[in-house]
Amino acid sequence: MRLCELRDKEVVNICSGKRLGCIVDVEINICSGEVEAVIIPGPGKICGFLGTDCEYVIPFACIRKIGPDIVIVEIKEEKFLQKF
């Protein structure tokens, strides 16, 4: 699968049933060449609007299924939400 194909997929958390958004970036281990994590923008500042100051960094091991339209992950959202 190419990165551009992965970026078009929406991410859904099976623990909460919540749609987290679409993948915008990936972290790659330059020594092994493996994808370590996917990056998804966090929720907006005010009622989901006006940008965001955080992102979800989801380890590749937490991905349960990559389907034709969505990526299913199993995470505790507060644990993987990082401020920047």
VENGIGI-V847187 format. One record per backbone hydrogen bond with DSSP energy under -0.5 kcal/mol. NH is the residue of the N-H (numbers start at 0). CO is the residue of the C=O. E is the energy in kcal/mol with one decimal. If there is no record, write none. Layout:
# VENGIGI-V847187
nh = [NH:NH]
co = [CO:CO]
e = [E:E]
This chain:
# VENGIGI-V847187
nh = [4:5:6:7:8:9:10:11:12:13:13:16:19:19:20:22:23:24:26:27:28:29:32:35:35:36:37:38:39:40:41:44:44:45:46:47:48:54:55:56:56:57:57:58:59:61:62:63:63:64:66:66:70:71:72:72:73:76:78:79:79:80:81:81:83]
co = [1:1:2:3:5:68:20:70:17:11:72:12:10:17:10:8:38:38:36:25:33:27:28:26:33:26:57:24:55:21:53:48:50:48:44:43:45:81:39:54:79:37:55:56:35:58:59:61:71:71:64:69:9:64:11:70:61:74:75:75:76:76:54:79:52]
e = [-0.5:-1.7:-2.2:-0.6:-1.3:-1.7:-3.4:-2.7:-2.6:-0.6:-2.9:-2.4:-2.8:-0.6:-1.0:-1.1:-2.8:-1.3:-2.8:-0.5:-2.9:-0.7:-2.9:-3.1:-0.5:-1.3:-2.5:-3.0:-2.3:-0.6:-2.5:-0.8:-1.8:-1.6:-0.6:-0.5:-2.2:-2.5:-3.5:-0.5:-2.2:-2.6:-0.7:-0.6:-2.8:-2.0:-1.5:-0.5:-2.9:-1.5:-0.6:-3.0:-2.9:-3.1:-2.7:-0.5:-2.0:-0.8:-1.6:-0.9:-0.7:-0.8:-3.3:-0.6:-2.1]
